[in-house]
Amino acid sequence: MTDAAALPGRPRGTVVSGPATARAVNILAPNPSAMTLDGTNTWLVSEPDSDLAVVIDPGPLDEAHLKAVVDVAERAGKRVALTLLTHGHPDHAEGAGRFAELTGTKVRALDPVLRLGDEGLTARDVIRVGGLELRVVPTPGHTSDSLCFHLPADRAVLTGDTILGRGTTVVAHPDGRLGDYLDSLRRLRSLTVDDGVHTVLPGHGPVLDDAQGAVEFYLAHRAHRLAQVETAVENGFRTPEAVVARVYADVDRSLWPAAEWSVRAQLEYLQDHGLISGGSE
């Protein structure tokens, strides 16, 4: 078996519900799949001595899961005071409305359609609940509304789907754009260099204990894929479907539809930068 410490980002191994840092507890949703890995990580975040908590990404509309999140908070002597969303994909956000009913909370998100209440989320917002501080980090790319949350006290960042605990992230074209995603990865790298962030609390997969290593791996992976796509186009593979079959030949075919989103984003990026000619679709 491969030592987890040798893998990108140093994943902790098995994904489990329970404490991940001094302030963050994971409640794993029962929605595993090829795209969601072990399931969606719903994060309950609070100061250890506070009776108020924040929930990030309630997950799918699964009554048992949503009630389990409330139960975890109550057993810890805490009340959920606010719900936040990293982005609007259903595996993260579908249950937010029902969760708001269960907890009486507002839902804050970048996309106005997903909000419940008057307040949204914008770059450089600082959220304070019961002494807890979360800083909003705009990270478009996976989707246009993707956000991360910097948790300075734990030197951690909650990344939604921008960085996963295992594998790599789809750029969900046309909403997601590769140029934006690369900029977001560089923004996260600056958190590791300038702000001392070392832990990634992802939306799927295990916790990563080497945030900088994870970001560097993602940047290198994207550069490698771009080079592969550019070479494939130069060799006559012009449509997204053909490029996927060429570049992702060693990837499970069940993931090819998602890979096509990323390939479309890569082709768009290469065209925008004059590295290939138009008409690849």
Secondary structure, DSSP 8 states (H G I E B T S, - for coil): ---GGGSTT-B-SS--SEESSSSEEEEE-S--BTTTBT-BEEEEE--TT-SEEEEE---SS-HHHHHHHHHHHHHTT-EEEEEE-S---HHHHTTHHHHHHHHT--EE-SSGGG-BSS----TT-EEEETTEEEEEEE-TTSSTT-EEEEEGGGTEEEEETSS-SSS-----TTTS-HHHHHHHHHHHHHHHHHS---EEEESBS--BS-HHHHHHHHHHHHHHHHHHHHHHHHTT--SHHHHHHHHTTTS-GGGHHHHHHHHHHHHHHHHHTTSS-S---
